[in-house]
Amino acid sequence: MPTLSPRIRYLFVALIAVTLLPAPRCSSNNDQVNGMAARSGSSRNYTPVPGSGSTWATGTLPLSAAPVPSEFITQVNLYRAMRGMGPLVYHDGLSLGLQRHSDDMAQYGYFGLFNPTTGIDVPTRLVSSSPRIDFDDTVHFLLRGSVAPTDSRAWDILVRDPFFLEAILDPTATHIGGYRGAHFQVLIGHNVVPSAFTGGPAPPPPPATPPAGGGGGGGSRIITGIRIITIRI
């Protein structure tokens, strides 16, 4: 079992509980939805973990259309367009990172932004992918209810959260990925490289050594902000 490096730092600069009671009844369902969100910071602060990433290429996402929250992503880009901003580009690699995280939560029986046993989170999965996915920043949103929120319900929830609006309207945001499994996940990426990968021989997986400015092994990361969201509708 990997041991979390002592160099892992959890910098909780934003730990906020949000409770909206009563909220506009956009649904007859009175279920409470809990969620989390976090910024990652630069990929230079993450150590690849062999086997934790995905092999990906643009247009060859090994998922059916159903798990990808396309309606939600359309709403995000419409919201940006109404404010004179260009669309966030859908990224297959980001969605695959979320799928791996969803599978990991089911396998290990937890709900959270990182695996409490291995320390692996979504940004670690991105830098461990083939080809490796680098970024200046990511923002990961994770929602759960007694049933997985639909695209429209997730939008109604998150559009009322200031942190989410800040993330999707950030002028440095460039890409978006999503996955709807047992839980609802969205990942906003900043200057994601490569922004697309169209095939050909994939480069070899990155070595499991600390990158420049990074931490130790086993899912080392810097979490620069965690937000806890609780909303009842």
ABEGO torsion letter per residue (X at the ends): XBBBBAABBBBBABBBBBBBOBBBBABABABBBBBBBBBAEBAAABBBBBGABBBBBBGABBBBAAABBAAAAAAAAAAAAAAGBBBBBBBAAAAAAAAAAAAAAAAAGBBEABBAAAGBBAAAAAAABOBBBBBABBBBBBBBBABBBBAAAAAAAAAABAAAAAAAABAABABBBBBBBABBBBBBBBGBOBABBAEEBBBBBBBBBBBBGBBBBGGBBBBABBBBBBBBX
